[in-house]
Amino acid sequence: MTIPVRFGSGFRLHDGNNMDNVAANPQWQQNPAVTAVAGALSSSTPVLLLGINVVTTTPSTGGVVLPSGILGGIVHVRNSGSNTLTVFAAGSDTIDTTAGSTGVTIAAGKSAIFFGYATTGKGVDSWTQFQSA
């Protein structure tokens, strides 16, 4: 996903390539049927999209991983599965103060929104989360 350049206000000509990027790259992606995998964080753990993610199948000890995002990135996760879901962070990223490899949990039937808020210049270091009650 590319982030399009904002259009200036007023009457003016705009670069057609920029307009193509806006039309071809929506700001919100949707992943309506994610299946979590059982066990700890591994190379087979599904990576979520920036945008809206619905986890439909959550095995016992099931997990997913946040993308290596951008500063200001937003990931919405809905756990529609029957078990608690563990959300891991990519690489050395953290979720609040929790190590990414440990992860945080979302109860069955609940949602969480993750915001990317700190950066070292190569991507998000830290995510913060807000969970539904």
C-alpha positions in Angstrom: 0.0 0.0 0.0 1.4 3.4 -0.9 0.4 6.5 0.9 -0.8 9.1 -1.6 0.4 12.7 -1.5 -2.3 15.1 -0.3 -3.9 17.2 -2.9 -3.4 21.0 -2.4 -6.5 23.1 -2.0 -7.8 25.5 -4.7 -8.0 25.2 -8.5 -4.9 23.7 -10.0 -3.6 20.8 -12.1 -2.7 17.6 -10.3 -0.2 15.0 -11.3 -2.0 12.1 -12.9 0.3 9.6 -11.3 -0.7 10.8 -7.8 -4.4 10.6 -8.8 -3.8 7.0 -9.9 -2.2 6.2 -6.6 -5.2 7.6 -4.7 -7.7 5.6 -6.8 -5.6 2.4 -6.8 -4.6 2.3 -3.1 -7.4 2.7 -0.7 -6.5 4.0 2.8 -8.3 1.1 4.5 -7.8 -2.5 3.6 -10.0 -5.2 4.8 -9.1 -8.8 5.6 -12.4 -10.4 6.4 -11.4 -14.0 7.0 -8.1 -14.5 8.9 -7.3 -18.0 10.3 -5.0 -17.8 13.4 -2.4 -20.6 13.8 -1.9 -22.6 17.0 1.3 -22.1 19.0 3.9 -19.4 19.5 5.0 -16.8 17.0 6.6 -18.5 13.9 7.1 -17.9 10.2 3.6 -19.5 9.6 1.8 -17.0 11.8 -0.5 -14.9 9.6 0.5 -11.3 9.2 -2.4 -8.8 9.6 -3.0 -5.9 7.2 -3.0 -2.2 8.1 -6.7 -1.6 8.3 -9.5 -4.0 9.3 -8.9 -7.7 10.1 -11.5 -10.2 11.2 -10.1 -13.4 12.7 -12.8 -16.0 12.1 -11.0 -19.1 13.3 -9.0 -19.1 16.5 -7.6 -22.4 17.7 -6.5 -22.9 21.3 -3.4 -20.8 21.7 -4.0 -19.2 18.3 -2.1 -16.2 17.2 -1.6 -13.5 14.5 1.2 -10.9 14.0 0.9 -7.2 13.5 2.6 -5.9 10.3 5.8 -3.9 10.3 3.9 -0.7 10.0 4.4 3.0 9.6 4.2 5.7 12.2 0.5 6.4 12.6 -0.5 3.0 11.2 -3.8 1.6 12.4 -4.7 -2.1 12.7 -8.2 -3.1 13.8 -8.5 -6.8 15.0 -11.8 -8.5 15.6 -11.6 -11.9 17.3 -14.7 -13.7 15.9 -13.2 -17.1 16.9 -14.2 -19.2 19.8 -10.9 -19.0 21.7 -8.7 -16.2 23.1 -6.4 -14.8 20.3 -2.8 -13.8 20.9 -1.5 -10.8 18.8 2.2 -10.6 18.4 4.4 -7.7 17.1 6.8 -8.2 14.2 10.5 -8.5 14.9 11.7 -6.4 17.8 8.6 -4.3 17.9 6.6 -4.0 21.2 2.9 -3.7 22.1 2.8 -1.1 24.9 5.6 -2.5 27.0 5.1 -6.1 26.1 7.7 -7.9 23.9 6.4 -8.7 20.5 7.3 -12.3 20.8 5.1 -12.5 24.0 2.1 -10.8 22.5 -1.1 -9.6 24.0 -4.5 -11.4 24.1 -7.9 -10.5 22.8 -10.9 -12.5 24.3 -13.3 -14.3 22.0 -15.9 -11.9 20.6 -13.9 -8.8 21.4 -11.9 -6.3 19.3 -8.7 -4.2 19.6 -7.3 -1.3 17.7 -3.5 -1.0 17.5 -1.7 2.4 16.8 1.9 2.6 15.6 3.4 5.5 17.6 7.2 5.3 17.9 9.8 5.0 15.1 13.5 4.5 14.6 13.3 5.6 11.0 12.8 2.1 9.6 9.3 1.4 10.8 7.2 1.2 13.9 9.0 0.2 17.1 6.0 0.4 19.4 2.2 -0.2 19.1 -0.3 0.8 21.7 -3.7 -0.9 21.9 -7.3 -0.1 22.9 -9.5 -3.1 23.5 -13.3 -3.4 23.6 -14.9 -4.1 26.9 
